[in-house]
Amino acid sequence: MQHLGATVPGILAFASGHAVLDQLTGAPVQFVDEEAPARRFLLDNVGTPWHSLEHQWGSGHLITDRGGARWHTPADLRVADDGAVEAVHAPLPGVRVEVRRYEHGGLLCERYTVINSAEEPLTITGLGVQTPFADLYDGAEASLERAVHAHLFTGGTWAWALAQPMSGEGRCLGLIVREGAVRAYSVESRNQYSQSNVRGHLVLLVTDQARNPEAFGGQPVLRLGPGESTTVAWELGWYASVEDFVVATRPPAVLSAYAAELREGVEPGEFGEFGEPIVVEAASVSSPDPDVTVERAAEGRYRVRASRHGCFRLDIGDGARTEVLFHLPLEEVVRRRVAYITRYQLARERPGLLAHAFVPVDTRTGLTQATNGWADWTDGSERIAMPLLLQAAVARGLVDAAEVDPLLEGWAGFARRHLLDDTAAPRRGSQTWHTGPRLYDTPWLARFFHDRHRAHGRPDDLDLAARILERSFELGGAAHLSIGLSPTTPAVCAALDADGQPDRAEKLRDQLIGSARAFVAAGRQLPAHEVAYEQSIVAPLLDLLTDAHTLTGDPVFLDAVGERLPWLLSFGGPQPHARLHGVAIRHWDGYWFGANRLWGDVFPHYWSTLTAVTLLRLPASLRTHETDRLADAILRANMANYSEDGSATCAFVMPSTIDGRPAHTADPLANDQDWHLLLWLETREQAEAPGATAPRIG
């Protein structure tokens, strides 16, 4: 056996790939897929100056009744006779951390064992291991070529991580916990310095009881007597597909769904006692929540129901757990949101037209949120979802038009005066006109006035909708993947045709098709938007190409959709969890839109609904039962963002902690999350339209 100072192998091979090892620590600094050697699975110092040595793979931390400490450089490093690389750390008096790495059966195996070598008991309230997957956006082309999405599932003894290429092509690197448990994860290096284009350093946690005891359904205290130890062990391997990886995890449960609809009633708390169940196939199933009923239907088969709207923990078998969601029907949530918005989210204290603005509100107090010079708290931009939702609810007969339509008339006047300049270019808000036009807002404003025209038939509403889109293209909208531009433009064009303005409609269509052709030619060279690369760039791209195919029948657009669809799907993972399954990774909106100013993963974020809408709009030859199932799961997952009283959260920040700050919490600001409800209503309308061939989802 070789000890510290002896040569550690430079690589540790497993199957047709290898880990590059640090000679000082024996830990991986990179995982290399020999079939795609340019891909980065781990962060390094190239272009990421915030990546420091304490975040090296396999470094970690302990919080105990003897103090807290990190480990990185071992007190002893050796190569065992069987070729395993073994490191021994002494982070605290009387505490050892032993790490063993070795290849077995084409897999890289790692064991982390904490040993109480003292003569008194040891209480552990924090234990985490660094796993710095290269989940960052360095522009579309570089991201698609080299970066990975890290899909995490911290289900106790049923835990894993999947590093999937952002292109959706090539092999994945999968980590599967085989001994012990991972019950949470945290994110480090997420702050104003690292900003929105990086996900941060991911840390897998055996427990985070010291910092956030209630996170992920509860974090345990680990107690070790003298000489006792606790271990977490996992294996890493290469997988040809996501499906192959899921099979390899050997799931202890199969769920019929991760979210289900409650039965409609009258008062909060009276929904779902006899609603739709979630069927779970497992050795055993239980829930600590008194509002959840688990009924054994047969050997190894359980029916799970809930009596109220919300997310609930399920305990499965021997130490596994996950979360399911039971939600009110879509129409009922819309009615309650409209009631809440009209009561709490109007700026009634303002003078004149400004009093008709819809604004964020702190749901803890009912106090509206002033703009405070912060672009994502304005009375425009993403807050346009609120009048759009109210208008959609009126059109579908979900609310009293006599009560709501006057509010919409007021908002229309407000938008004309304060959210548009004299050229029909958008302003970000009534107090932020100086920031210049924001192209993202153009289709949202155009959609509002298009829908006003559809409701009341006034020519000036249609004219304004068209002028907004025309101005968008003048400002460079053809090169910008604005959310909703593609579905909105054909709708406005159809209204122009019906109004006897075919030339105006044709020009807009030609500009849309020209934009699609330019993006086909650009391939992976997509422009950066407010983030360098993100799911809400790719979904509008696919919508644009789909609409161009519908308008022209040109097969080049169909081929382009098929080529780019894996990019979109790779943003979501296969986690068996209501908040996570298929939901696109997004990790900055808690900071920009929330009151808590927390960076980090938001699950589910309402723009994940764009993936669902895009899947439901796919050309018939690309749409499948699986894409429909995934769309349904995403639409239902976002119901987690609403409460029974009609309040909502703009961001549920998922990690247990962000740079040490407790998270796994719903931000108290109701801000921009209503796009989900609006988009789901619109997909329902499209599915129910005369001549529609696709089934209704949800």
C-alpha positions in Angstrom: 0.0 0.0 0.0 1.3 3.4 -1.0 0.9 6.4 1.4 0.9 10.2 1.2 3.7 11.3 -1.0 3.5 8.3 -3.3 2.2 8.7 -6.9 -1.6 8.6 -7.3 -2.7 7.5 -10.8 -3.5 10.4 -13.1 -6.7 8.8 -14.2 -9.2 6.3 -12.9 -10.8 4.5 -15.8 -14.4 3.2 -15.8 -16.0 1.8 -18.9 -15.1 4.0 -21.9 -14.4 7.0 -19.8 -12.3 8.1 -16.9 -11.9 10.5 -14.0 -8.9 12.8 -14.0 -7.5 12.7 -10.4 -5.9 15.5 -8.4 -2.4 14.3 -7.3 -2.7 16.1 -4.0 -6.2 15.0 -3.0 -6.9 11.9 -5.1 -10.3 13.5 -6.0 -11.7 13.9 -9.5 -11.2 17.2 -11.2 -12.9 16.2 -14.4 -14.9 13.2 -15.8 -14.1 12.5 -19.4 -16.4 10.7 -21.8 -14.0 9.2 -24.3 -16.8 9.3 -26.9 -17.2 13.1 -26.4 -13.9 14.3 -24.8 -14.7 18.0 -25.3 -17.7 17.9 -22.9 -17.2 19.2 -19.4 -19.0 17.3 -16.7 -17.4 19.2 -13.9 -16.6 22.9 -13.4 -13.0 24.0 -13.7 -11.1 27.3 -13.6 -11.5 27.9 -17.3 -14.0 30.9 -17.5 -15.2 30.3 -14.0 -13.0 32.3 -11.6 -15.4 31.7 -8.7 -14.7 27.9 -8.8 -12.3 27.4 -6.0 -10.5 24.4 -4.4 -13.0 24.0 -1.5 -15.6 23.1 -4.2 -13.5 20.3 -5.7 -15.5 17.0 -6.2 -15.5 15.0 -3.0 -14.6 17.8 -0.7 -17.2 18.3 1.9 -18.4 19.7 5.2 -19.5 18.6 8.7 -21.5 20.4 11.3 -21.4 18.6 14.7 -21.7 19.2 18.4 -17.8 19.5 18.4 -18.0 22.3 15.8 -18.1 22.6 12.0 -15.4 22.0 9.5 -14.7 21.3 5.8 -12.4 18.7 4.4 -10.3 18.9 1.2 -6.6 18.0 1.5 -6.2 14.6 3.2 -4.1 13.8 6.2 -3.3 10.5 4.4 -3.5 9.5 0.8 -2.8 6.0 -0.4 -3.3 3.5 -3.2 -4.6 0.2 -1.9 -3.4 -3.1 -3.1 -6.6 -3.5 -5.1 -6.0 -0.2 -6.9 -8.5 1.8 -4.9 -7.5 5.4 -4.1 -8.1 6.1 -0.4 -8.0 9.4 1.4 -8.3 10.0 5.1 -9.3 13.4 6.5 -9.2 14.7 10.1 -11.6 17.7 9.9 -12.3 17.8 13.7 -10.7 16.3 16.8 -11.9 12.7 17.2 -13.5 12.7 13.8 -12.2 11.0 10.6 -13.6 11.1 7.1 -12.5 8.2 5.0 -12.9 8.3 1.2 -12.4 5.3 -1.1 -12.6 5.4 -4.9 -12.3 2.4 -7.2 -13.6 0.9 -10.4 -16.0 -2.1 -10.3 -17.9 -3.5 -13.2 -17.4 -0.5 -15.4 -18.6 1.9 -12.7 -16.6 4.4 -10.5 -17.6 3.7 -6.9 -17.1 6.2 -4.1 -17.6 5.7 -0.3 -17.6 8.5 2.2 -17.5 7.3 5.8 -17.5 9.5 8.9 -16.0 7.8 11.9 -16.3 8.9 15.5 -12.9 8.0 16.8 -13.3 9.7 20.2 -14.5 8.1 23.4 -17.7 10.3 23.6 -20.8 10.4 21.4 -20.9 12.5 18.3 -23.9 14.4 17.0 -24.0 15.3 13.4 -26.4 18.0 12.1 -24.7 18.8 8.8 -23.0 16.5 6.3 -22.5 17.3 2.6 -20.3 16.3 -0.3 -19.4 18.7 -3.2 -20.5 17.6 -6.7 -19.6 20.6 -8.9 -21.4 19.6 -12.2 -20.7 22.0 -15.1 -24.3 23.3 -15.2 -23.7 26.8 -16.6 -24.6 28.9 -19.7 -21.7 30.2 -21.7 -23.8 31.1 -24.7 -26.0 28.7 -26.7 -23.3 27.2 -28.9 -20.8 26.5 -26.1 -23.5 25.2 -23.8 -24.9 22.8 -26.4 -21.4 21.6 -27.2 -19.8 21.3 -23.7 -22.1 21.8 -20.7 -24.5 19.6 -18.8 -27.8 19.9 -17.0 -27.6 18.4 -13.5 -30.9 16.7 -12.6 -30.9 16.0 -8.9 -33.2 13.8 -6.9 -32.6 13.7 -3.1 -35.1 11.0 -2.2 -33.2 9.6 0.9 -32.2 6.0 0.1 -33.7 6.6 -3.4 -31.3 9.4 -4.5 -29.4 10.1 -7.6 -27.9 12.8 -9.9 -27.9 12.8 -13.7 -25.5 15.0 -15.7 -27.2 15.2 -19.1 -25.6 17.0 -22.1 -27.4 20.2 -22.8 -27.8 19.2 -26.5 -29.8 16.1 -25.4 -27.3 14.1 -27.4 -24.5 11.8 -26.2 -24.0 9.9 -23.1 -25.1 11.0 -19.6 -23.0 10.6 -16.5 -25.2 9.2 -13.7 -24.6 9.0 -10.0 -26.7 6.5 -8.0 -26.7 6.3 -4.2 -26.3 2.6 -3.2 -25.7 2.9 0.6 -26.9 5.5 3.1 -29.1 8.4 2.0 -29.0 11.8 0.4 -31.9 13.9 1.8 -31.3 17.4 0.4 -29.0 19.5 -1.7 -27.6 23.0 -1.4 -26.0 25.5 -3.7 -22.9 27.5 -3.1 -21.3 30.4 -5.1 -24.7 31.8 -6.0 -24.7 35.6 -5.5 -24.5 38.9 -7.3 -20.9 38.0 -8.5 -21.8 34.7 -10.2 -25.2 36.2 -11.5 -27.7 34.3 -13.7 -25.7 32.3 -16.1 -24.3 29.8 -13.6 -26.2 27.4 -11.4 -23.4 27.4 -8.8 -21.7 24.6 -6.9 -24.1 21.7 -6.1 -23.7 19.9 -2.7 -25.4 16.6 -2.0 -26.4 16.5 1.7 -26.8 13.5 3.9 -28.4 16.0 6.3 -28.8 19.7 6.6 -30.5 19.7 10.0 -28.4 22.5 11.4 -29.2 25.0 8.7 -32.7 24.1 7.5 -34.2 21.3 9.6 -37.6 21.2 7.8 -36.2 21.2 4.2 -37.2 18.4 1.9 -39.7 17.0 4.4 -37.3 17.1 7.4 -33.6 16.6 8.1 -32.4 14.1 10.7 -29.9 14.4 13.5 -27.2 11.6 13.1 -25.8 10.2 16.4 -22.7 8.1 16.5 -21.4 6.4 19.6 -17.7 5.9 20.2 -16.2 4.0 17.3 -19.4 4.1 15.2 -19.6 5.4 11.7 -22.1 6.5 9.0 -21.5 6.0 5.3 -22.9 7.3 2.0 -21.8 5.4 -1.0 -22.6 5.9 -4.7 -21.6 4.7 -8.1 -21.0 6.7 -11.3 -21.5 5.4 -14.8 -22.0 6.3 -18.4 -25.5 5.9 -19.8 -26.6 6.0 -23.4 -30.0 7.5 -22.5 -32.0 9.0 -19.7 -34.2 5.9 -19.9 -31.3 3.6 -19.4 -30.2 5.5 -16.3 -33.7 5.5 -14.7 -33.7 1.7 -15.1 -30.3 1.5 -13.5 -31.5 3.4 -10.4 -33.7 0.4 -9.5 -36.6 2.6 -8.4 -38.3 1.3 -5.2 -41.6 2.8 -6.3 -43.6 3.5 -9.5 -46.2 6.3 -9.3 -49.1 6.5 -11.7 -48.6 10.3 -11.6 -46.9 12.9 -9.5 -49.9 15.3 -9.3 -53.6 14.7 -9.4 -56.7 16.9 -9.3 -58.9 17.3 -6.3 -62.6 17.0 -6.4 -64.3 20.4 -6.6 -66.2 21.7 -3.5 -67.3 25.0 -2.0 -65.0 25.8 0.9 -61.2 25.4 1.3 -60.4 22.1 2.8 -63.4 20.3 1.3 -61.7 19.2 -1.9 -60.4 15.8 -2.9 -61.4 13.5 -0.1 -62.9 11.4 -2.9 -60.8 12.9 -5.6 -58.5 11.3 -8.1 -55.9 9.1 -6.4 -52.3 8.6 -7.2 -51.5 4.9 -7.4 -48.1 3.9 -6.0 -46.5 0.5 -6.5 -44.0 -0.1 -3.7 -43.3 -2.4 -0.7 -44.8 0.2 1.6 -46.2 3.7 1.4 -47.1 6.2 4.1 -47.2 10.0 4.7 -46.6 12.0 7.9 -49.3 14.5 6.8 -52.7 14.2 8.4 -54.4 15.5 5.2 -53.1 12.5 3.2 -54.9 9.2 3.1 -53.0 6.0 2.0 -55.1 3.0 1.2 -53.7 -0.4 0.5 -55.4 -1.6 -2.7 -53.5 -4.9 -3.1 -50.1 -6.4 -2.2 -47.5 -3.8 -3.2 -50.2 -1.3 -4.5 -51.4 1.8 -2.7 -53.9 4.6 -3.5 -52.9 8.0 -2.2 -55.4 10.9 -1.8 -55.4 14.3 -0.1 -58.1 16.4 1.4 -56.7 19.8 0.4 -54.6 21.6 -2.2 -50.9 21.3 -1.7 -47.7 19.2 -1.9 -47.2 16.3 0.4 -44.4 14.0 1.4 -44.6 10.3 0.8 -42.3 7.8 2.6 -41.6 4.7 0.6 -40.1 1.4 1.7 -36.9 1.6 3.7 -35.9 5.2 3.8 -37.0 6.5 0.4 -39.2 9.5 0.0 -40.7 11.8 -2.6 -43.4 14.5 -2.9 -46.7 14.5 -4.6 -49.2 17.3 -5.4 -53.0 17.4 -5.2 -54.5 20.5 -6.7 -57.8 22.2 -7.3 -59.2 22.2 -10.8 -57.7 24.7 -13.2 -60.9 26.7 -13.5 -61.3 26.9 -9.7 -57.7 28.1 -9.3 -58.3 30.8 -12.0 -61.4 32.0 -10.2 -59.6 32.3 -6.9 -56.6 34.0 -8.4 -58.8 36.5 -10.2 -60.6 37.3 -6.9 -57.2 37.7 -5.1 -55.7 39.8 -7.8 -58.7 42.2 -8.0 -58.7 42.5 -4.2 -55.0 42.8 -3.5 -53.0 43.6 -6.6 -54.4 46.8 -8.0 -52.6 50.0 -7.3 -55.8 51.8 -6.2 -54.0 54.5 -4.2 -52.5 56.1 -7.4 -54.0 59.0 -9.4 -55.8 58.7 -12.7 -54.9 55.8 -15.1 -52.1 54.7 -12.8 -54.7 53.4 -10.4 -55.6 50.7 -12.9 -52.1 49.0 -12.9 -51.7 45.5 -11.6 -48.6 45.1 -9.3 -46.9 42.5 -7.1 -48.1 42.0 -3.5 -46.5 40.7 -0.3 -48.9 37.8 0.6 -47.8 37.9 4.2 -49.3 41.4 4.7 -51.5 42.2 1.7 -49.3 45.2 1.0 -48.6 46.0 -2.6 -44.9 46.1 -3.6 -43.7 49.5 -4.9 -41.4 49.4 -7.9 -38.4 50.8 -5.9 -36.5 51.3 -9.1 -36.3 47.5 -9.5 -37.2 46.4 -13.1 -38.9 43.1 -12.1 -41.3 44.8 -9.6 -42.7 47.2 -12.2 -46.4 47.6 -13.2 -45.6 46.3 -16.7 -43.5 43.5 -18.2 -44.2 40.1 -16.6 -47.1 41.6 -14.6 -49.0 41.8 -17.9 -49.9 38.2 -17.1 -52.6 39.5 -14.7 -54.8 41.5 -17.1 -54.3 38.7 -19.7 -55.5 36.1 -17.1 -58.5 38.3 -16.1 -59.4 38.7 -19.8 -59.1 35.0 -20.5 -61.3 34.2 -17.4 -64.0 36.6 -18.7 -63.9 35.2 -22.2 -64.4 31.7 -20.8 -67.2 32.7 -18.4 -65.2 31.8 -15.3 -65.8 35.2 -13.6 -68.5 37.9 -13.7 -67.7 40.1 -16.8 -69.7 43.0 -15.3 -67.3 43.1 -12.4 -64.0 42.4 -14.2 -64.4 43.9 -17.6 -64.4 47.5 -16.2 -61.0 46.7 -14.6 -59.7 45.6 -18.0 -61.0 48.8 -19.6 -59.1 50.7 -17.1 -55.9 48.7 -17.6 -56.2 49.1 -21.4 -56.2 52.9 -20.9 -53.2 52.6 -18.5 -51.3 50.4 -20.9 -51.9 52.8 -23.9 -50.7 55.8 -21.8 -47.9 54.3 -19.7 -46.7 51.0 -21.2 -46.4 52.1 -24.8 -44.6 55.2 -26.3 -45.9 57.2 -29.3 -44.3 54.6 -31.7 -46.1 51.6 -30.0 -42.8 50.5 -28.5 -43.1 49.0 -25.0 -42.0 50.5 -21.8 -41.0 48.3 -18.9 -43.3 50.1 -16.5 -44.9 53.5 -15.8 -41.8 54.5 -13.7 -39.1 52.9 -15.9 -39.6 54.4 -19.3 -36.0 55.5 -19.2 -34.7 51.9 -19.6 -35.7 51.8 -23.3 -37.9 49.3 -25.1 -38.0 45.7 -24.0 -38.8 43.4 -26.8 -40.1 40.6 -24.5 -43.1 42.8 -23.7 -44.3 43.4 -27.3 -46.2 40.1 -27.9 -47.8 40.3 -24.4 -49.2 43.8 -25.0 -50.2 42.8 -28.6 -52.0 39.7 -27.2 -53.9 41.8 -24.7 -55.2 44.3 -27.4 -55.9 41.4 -29.8 -58.1 39.8 -27.1 -59.8 43.1 -26.4 -60.7 43.3 -30.1 -62.0 39.7 -30.0 -64.2 40.6 -27.0 -65.5 43.9 -28.1 -64.8 44.2 -31.9 -63.3 47.7 -31.6 -61.0 48.4 -34.6 -58.6 50.6 -32.6 -57.7 47.6 -30.4 -56.8 45.4 -33.4 -54.9 48.3 -35.0 -52.8 48.8 -31.8 -52.1 45.0 -31.5 -50.8 45.1 -35.1 -48.8 48.3 -34.6 -47.1 46.8 -31.5 -46.0 43.8 -33.5 -44.9 45.9 -36.5 -42.8 48.1 -34.1 -41.3 45.0 -32.6 -40.0 43.9 -36.0 -38.7 47.4 -36.6 -36.8 47.2 -33.3 -35.2 43.9 -34.2 -37.8 41.4 -33.1 -37.0 39.0 -35.9 -33.7 38.3 -34.2 -35.2 38.1 -30.7 -36.9 35.0 -29.4 -39.6 36.9 -27.5 -41.9 34.6 -25.5 -45.3 34.4 -27.3 -44.2 36.3 -30.4 -44.9 33.4 -32.7 -48.3 32.3 -31.5 -49.4 36.0 -31.1 -48.4 37.1 -34.6 -50.5 34.5 -36.5 -53.5 35.2 -34.3 -53.2 39.0 -35.0 -52.7 38.2 -38.7 -55.9 36.1 -38.8 -57.8 39.0 -37.2 -56.4 41.4 -39.8 -57.5 39.1 -42.6 -61.0 39.0 -41.1 -61.0 42.8 -40.8 -60.1 43.2 -44.5 -56.4 44.0 -44.1 -54.8 41.1 -45.9 -51.7 43.1 -47.0 -50.9 44.1 -43.5 -51.3 40.6 -42.3 -49.2 39.2 -45.1 -46.3 41.5 -44.3 -46.3 40.4 -40.6 -46.4 36.7 -41.7 -43.5 37.2 -44.1 -41.5 38.8 -41.3 -42.2 35.9 -39.0 -41.3 33.3 -41.6 -38.1 35.3 -42.4 -37.2 35.2 -38.8 -37.7 31.4 -38.8 -35.5 30.9 -41.8 -32.8 33.0 -40.2 -32.8 30.9 -37.1 -32.7 27.7 -39.1 -29.6 29.0 -40.8 -28.1 30.1 -37.5 -28.2 26.5 -36.1 -26.7 26.5 -32.6 -25.6 30.1 -32.8 -28.6 31.5 -30.9 -28.3 35.1 -29.6 -28.0 35.7 -25.9 -31.1 37.3 -24.3 -31.4 38.4 -20.7 -29.6 35.2 -19.9 -26.9 33.8 -22.2 -28.9 30.5 -22.8 -32.1 29.2 -21.2 -35.2 27.1 -21.7 -37.2 30.2 -22.4 -35.0 30.8 -25.5 -35.4 27.3 -26.9 -39.2 27.0 -26.4 -40.0 30.2 -28.3 -37.6 29.0 -31.0 -39.5 25.8 -31.5 -42.8 27.6 -31.5 -41.5 29.9 -34.2 -40.3 27.0 -36.4 -43.6 25.1 -35.8 -45.6 28.1 -36.9 -43.4 28.6 -39.9 -44.0 25.0 -40.9 -47.8 25.5 -40.4 -47.8 28.6 -42.5 -45.5 27.3 -45.4 -45.5 23.6 -45.3 -41.8 23.8 -45.9 -40.2 20.6 -44.6 -37.0 22.5 -43.6 -38.9 23.8 -40.6 -40.2 20.3 -39.6 -36.6 19.0 -39.7 -35.4 21.9 -37.7 -38.0 21.3 -35.0 -37.0 17.7 -34.8 -33.3 18.6 -34.5 -33.8 21.1 -31.7 -36.5 19.3 -29.7 -33.8 17.4 -27.6 -32.4 20.8 -26.6 -35.7 21.7 -25.0 -36.4 18.3 -23.4 -32.9 18.1 -21.8 -33.7 21.1 -19.5 -36.1 18.8 -17.5 -35.2 15.6 -15.7 -36.9 12.4 -14.9 -37.1 12.9 -11.1 -40.1 11.0 -9.6 -41.2 14.2 -7.7 -44.1 16.5 -8.2 -42.0 19.7 -8.4 -39.3 18.3 -10.6 -40.5 15.7 -13.1 -40.0 17.2 -16.6 -39.8 20.7 -15.2 -37.1 22.8 -16.7 -34.2 24.0 -14.6 -34.3 27.7 -13.9 -32.2 29.3 -11.1 -32.3 33.1 -10.9 -35.9 34.3 -10.6 -36.0 34.1 -6.8 -33.5 36.9 -6.8 -34.9 39.1 -9.6 -38.6 38.7 -8.9 -38.9 37.7 -5.2 -38.9 39.6 -1.9 -36.3 37.3 -0.3 -33.6 38.0 -3.0 -32.6 34.3 -3.1 -30.7 32.9 -6.1 -30.9 29.2 -6.8 -33.1 26.6 -8.4 -36.8 27.5 -8.7 -39.0 24.4 -8.9 -41.4 24.7 -10.6 -40.9 28.0 -12.3 -43.9 29.1 -14.3 -41.9 29.5 -17.6 -41.4 25.7 -17.5 -45.0 25.8 -18.8 -43.5 27.0 -22.1 -42.1 23.5 -22.6 -45.6 22.0 -22.1 -47.2 24.4 -24.5 -44.5 23.8 -27.1 -44.9 20.1 -26.8 -48.7 20.4 -27.3 -48.1 22.6 -30.4 -45.6 20.2 -32.1 -46.3 19.1 -35.6 -48.4 15.9 -35.6 -45.5 13.8 -36.8 -43.4 14.8 -33.7 -46.1 14.8 -31.1 -46.4 11.5 -29.1 -48.1 10.0 -26.1 -45.0 10.7 -24.2 -44.7 14.3 -25.1 -48.4 14.7 -24.1 -47.8 13.0 -20.8 -44.8 15.2 -20.1 -46.8 18.3 -20.9 -49.5 17.3 -18.5 -47.0 16.7 -15.7 -45.5 20.1 -16.2 -48.8 21.9 -16.3 -49.9 20.2 -13.1 -46.6 20.7 -11.3 -47.0 24.5 -11.5 -50.2 24.3 -9.5 -47.8 24.0 -6.5 -47.3 27.8 -6.8 -50.9 28.7 -5.7 -52.7 28.5 -2.3 -56.3 27.7 -1.6 -57.0 31.4 -0.8 -55.9 32.5 -4.3 -52.5 33.8 -3.2 -49.4 32.7 -5.0 -45.6 32.6 -5.0 -43.4 33.9 -7.7 -40.6 31.5 -6.8 -40.3 28.3 -4.7 -36.5 28.2 -4.2 -35.8 24.5 -4.0 -32.3 23.9 -2.4 -32.0 23.5 1.3 -29.6 26.5 1.5 -28.1 29.0 -0.9 -24.6 30.2 0.2 -25.6 29.0 3.7 -29.0 30.9 3.8 -32.0 28.7 4.4 -34.1 28.2 1.4 -36.5 25.4 0.3 -39.2 28.0 0.7 -41.9 29.9 -1.2 -41.1 33.5 -1.7 -43.9 35.7 -0.2 -44.3 37.9 -3.3 -47.1 37.1 -5.7 -45.6 38.7 -8.9 -45.5 37.1 -12.3 -46.5 33.4 -11.8 -49.9 33.7 -13.5 -48.5 33.0 -17.0 -48.9 29.4 -16.1 -52.6 29.6 -15.6 -53.0 31.7 -18.7 -51.0 29.3 -20.9 -52.9 26.3 -19.6 -56.2 28.0 -20.3 -55.0 28.7 -23.9 -54.0 25.1 -24.5 -57.4 24.0 -23.3 -59.1 26.4 -25.7 -56.9 25.2 -28.6 -57.7 21.6 -27.9 -61.4 22.3 -27.7 -61.5 24.4 -30.8 -63.6 23.1 -33.8 -61.4 20.9 -36.0 -58.8 20.3 -33.3 -57.4 16.7 -33.6 -55.2 16.6 -30.5 -56.7 15.5 -27.1 -57.3 18.0 -24.3 -54.5 17.9 -21.7 -55.5 18.3 -18.0 
